[in-house]
Amino acid sequence: MQEVVDGADLGYVGDDTPVSSEEPLSPAPGVETVCVFPKNAGKIVPAGEETELLVGLQNEGESTLNVVAVHSTLHLPYDHKMYGQNLTVQSFYNASVPVSVQATFPYTFAVSKFLQPGAYDLVGYIVYEIDQHPYQNVFYNGTIEVVEVGGLLSVESVFLITLGIALLGLLGLWAYGQVQQLSKKTKKGPKVELGTGTTDANMDEWLEGTAFAKDKAKKNK
């Protein structure tokens, strides 16, 4: 049997307000949880905007449980001791899950709009009570990708595009220089010298006996 708990007496404690207890809470025997990001397989979280996920809970214990709240924390991926942000605490009232029943709880959270885009680890918790004794399950402990809202280009993307344009410009200048050098070599070509000795001898033979030849002979004397 599956039950979807949607909007049944929800309450929000607010951002940066963790559910605290004197001792760390542990899971109750027979209680299992799963998490789904609806229509968001890439787990993309726009900074400053709400993101919804669904928490599935299955009660295979011996008693009815009452869900108290769902909350989560954001961590740097390389060190979970360093908190990025405590996210919204979403409270539930009159949200009971009988034995052998599966229930789904919606959870909406938003990371700070000032958070730097990148990969972060999200740890989600669901807190519940059985016979007035508190328990807690971790329903998600994995990576999400925080992105800028409406920003198709991140700072890294702008840098890479600028670098690509600069490289293309340098490549164009190099190609232009190569073409110019090739053009100069083609225009110069080898010089051809024309001899005049044979031409002058043939001309004298052709003009022999003419008035021009006699006049030229007189000038040479």
C-alpha positions as CSV (number, residue, x, y, z in Angstrom):
1,M,0.0,0.0,0.0
2,Q,1.4,3.4,-1.0
3,E,0.3,6.8,0.3
4,V,1.3,10.2,-1.0
5,V,1.4,12.8,1.8
6,D,1.0,16.1,-0.1
7,G,0.2,19.4,1.7
8,A,-1.2,17.7,4.8
9,D,-0.5,20.2,7.6
10,L,2.9,21.3,6.4
11,G,5.0,23.8,8.3
12,Y,8.3,25.6,7.5
13,V,10.7,26.4,10.2
14,G,12.8,28.4,7.7
15,D,16.3,28.5,6.3
16,D,19.4,28.0,8.5
17,T,17.4,26.4,11.3
18,P,18.5,22.8,11.8
19,V,16.5,20.2,13.6
20,S,18.6,19.6,16.7
21,S,18.8,17.1,19.4
22,E,21.2,16.3,22.2
23,E,22.2,13.0,20.7
24,P,22.5,12.0,17.0
25,L,19.3,10.2,16.0
26,S,19.4,6.8,14.4
27,P,17.1,5.0,12.0
28,A,14.3,2.8,13.4
29,P,14.4,-0.9,12.5
30,G,12.3,-1.7,9.4
31,V,12.1,1.9,8.1
32,E,13.6,2.5,4.7
33,T,13.8,5.7,2.7
34,V,14.5,6.7,-0.9
35,C,14.8,10.0,-2.8
36,V,13.7,11.1,-6.2
37,F,14.3,14.4,-8.1
38,P,11.2,14.7,-10.3
39,K,12.1,15.5,-13.9
40,N,15.6,16.4,-12.8
41,A,17.8,13.4,-13.4
42,G,20.9,15.7,-13.5
43,K,20.1,17.0,-10.0
44,I,20.5,20.6,-11.2
45,V,19.7,23.2,-8.5
46,P,19.4,26.9,-9.6
47,A,20.8,29.2,-6.9
48,G,18.1,31.2,-5.2
49,E,15.2,29.2,-6.7
50,E,13.2,26.4,-5.2
51,T,14.0,22.8,-6.0
52,E,11.6,20.0,-5.2
53,L,12.4,16.4,-4.4
54,L,10.3,13.5,-3.2
55,V,11.1,11.4,-0.1
56,G,9.8,7.9,-0.1
57,L,9.4,6.1,3.2
58,Q,8.4,2.5,3.8
59,N,7.4,1.4,7.3
60,E,8.1,-2.3,7.8
61,G,8.4,-2.0,11.5
62,E,6.1,-3.0,14.3
63,S,4.4,0.3,15.0
64,T,2.9,3.3,13.2
65,L,5.3,6.2,12.8
66,N,4.7,9.9,12.7
67,V,6.8,12.0,10.4
68,V,8.0,15.2,12.2
69,A,10.1,17.0,9.6
70,V,12.4,16.9,6.6
71,H,15.6,19.0,6.4
72,S,18.9,19.0,4.7
73,T,22.4,20.4,4.7
74,L,24.8,21.5,2.0
75,H,28.5,20.5,2.2
76,L,31.7,21.0,0.3
77,P,32.3,17.8,-1.6
78,Y,35.8,17.2,-0.3
79,D,35.0,17.9,3.4
80,H,31.6,17.2,5.0
81,K,32.7,19.0,8.2
82,M,32.6,22.3,6.3
83,Y,28.9,23.4,5.9
84,G,27.9,25.3,2.9
85,Q,24.4,26.0,4.1
86,N,21.7,24.6,6.4
87,L,18.6,24.4,4.2
88,T,14.9,24.7,4.9
89,V,13.3,22.6,7.7
90,Q,9.9,21.4,6.5
91,S,7.7,20.3,9.3
92,F,4.8,17.8,9.0
93,Y,1.7,17.5,11.3
94,N,-0.6,14.5,11.5
95,A,1.6,12.7,8.9
96,S,1.4,9.1,10.2
97,V,2.6,6.0,8.3
98,P,1.0,2.7,9.4
99,V,2.9,-0.6,9.3
100,S,3.4,-2.1,5.8
101,V,2.6,1.3,4.2
102,Q,4.7,3.3,1.8
103,A,4.4,7.1,1.9
104,T,5.8,9.9,-0.2
105,F,6.7,13.3,1.2
106,P,7.4,16.4,-0.9
107,Y,10.4,18.5,0.2
108,T,11.2,21.9,-1.3
109,F,14.5,23.7,-0.6
110,A,16.5,26.6,-2.0
111,V,20.2,27.3,-1.8
112,S,21.5,30.8,-1.4
113,K,21.5,32.9,-4.6
114,F,25.0,34.1,-3.6
115,L,26.4,30.5,-3.6
116,Q,29.1,30.0,-6.1
117,P,28.1,27.6,-8.9
118,G,29.6,24.1,-8.8
119,A,29.2,20.7,-7.3
120,Y,28.1,20.3,-3.7
121,D,27.1,17.4,-1.5
122,L,23.5,17.4,-0.3
123,V,22.6,15.4,2.8
124,G,18.8,15.0,3.5
125,Y,17.2,13.8,6.7
126,I,13.7,12.7,7.6
127,V,12.8,12.8,11.3
128,Y,10.0,10.8,12.7
129,E,8.6,9.4,16.0
130,I,7.6,5.9,17.0
131,D,5.9,5.7,20.4
132,Q,7.1,9.2,21.1
133,H,10.7,8.2,20.5
134,P,12.5,10.2,17.8
135,Y,14.4,8.6,14.9
136,Q,16.0,9.8,11.8
137,N,16.9,8.4,8.4
138,V,19.3,9.9,5.8
139,F,17.2,9.8,2.6
140,Y,19.9,11.3,0.3
141,N,23.6,11.7,0.5
142,G,25.0,12.7,-2.8
143,T,26.1,15.4,-5.2
144,I,24.0,18.2,-6.7
145,E,25.0,20.8,-9.3
146,V,24.3,24.4,-8.3
147,V,24.0,26.7,-11.3
148,E,23.4,30.4,-11.9
149,V,19.8,31.4,-12.4
150,G,19.2,32.5,-16.0
151,G,22.9,32.5,-16.6
152,L,23.5,30.4,-19.7
153,L,27.2,31.3,-19.5
154,S,29.2,30.8,-16.3
155,V,32.4,32.6,-15.5
156,E,34.4,29.6,-16.6
157,S,32.4,29.4,-19.9
158,V,33.1,33.1,-20.7
159,F,36.8,32.6,-20.0
160,L,37.0,29.6,-22.3
161,I,35.1,31.4,-25.1
162,T,37.3,34.4,-24.8
163,L,40.4,32.2,-24.9
164,G,39.0,30.4,-28.0
165,I,38.4,33.7,-29.8
166,A,42.0,34.9,-29.0
167,L,43.5,31.6,-30.3
168,L,41.4,31.8,-33.5
169,G,42.6,35.4,-34.0
170,L,46.3,34.4,-33.6
171,L,45.8,31.5,-36.1
172,G,44.2,33.9,-38.6
173,L,47.2,36.3,-38.3
174,W,49.6,33.5,-38.8
175,A,47.8,32.2,-41.9
176,Y,47.6,35.8,-43.3
177,G,51.4,36.1,-42.9
178,Q,52.0,32.8,-44.7
179,V,49.9,33.9,-47.6
180,Q,51.7,37.2,-47.9
181,Q,55.1,35.6,-48.0
182,L,54.0,33.1,-50.6
183,S,52.6,36.0,-52.8
184,K,55.9,37.9,-52.6
185,K,57.9,34.8,-53.7
186,T,55.6,34.3,-56.7
187,K,55.8,38.0,-57.9
188,K,59.7,38.2,-57.8
189,G,60.4,35.2,-60.1
190,P,63.8,34.7,-62.0
191,K,65.2,37.6,-64.1
192,V,65.7,36.8,-67.8
193,E,68.4,38.7,-69.6
194,L,68.0,39.2,-73.3
195,G,71.2,39.2,-75.4
196,T,71.6,41.9,-78.0
197,G,74.8,40.8,-79.9
198,T,73.1,38.5,-82.3
199,T,70.2,40.9,-82.9
200,D,72.6,43.7,-83.9
201,A,74.5,41.5,-86.3
202,N,71.3,40.4,-88.1
203,M,70.2,44.0,-88.3
204,D,73.4,45.2,-89.9
205,E,73.2,42.4,-92.5
206,W,69.6,43.3,-93.3
207,L,70.4,47.0,-93.7
208,E,73.5,46.4,-95.8
209,G,73.5,48.4,-99.0
210,T,70.8,50.8,-97.8
211,A,71.1,54.5,-97.3
212,F,70.9,54.0,-93.6
213,A,73.9,51.6,-93.6
214,K,76.0,54.1,-95.7
215,D,75.1,56.9,-93.4
216,K,76.0,54.8,-90.4
217,A,79.4,53.9,-92.0
218,K,80.2,57.6,-92.6
219,K,79.5,58.4,-88.9
220,N,81.7,55.6,-87.7
221,K,84.6,57.1,-89.7
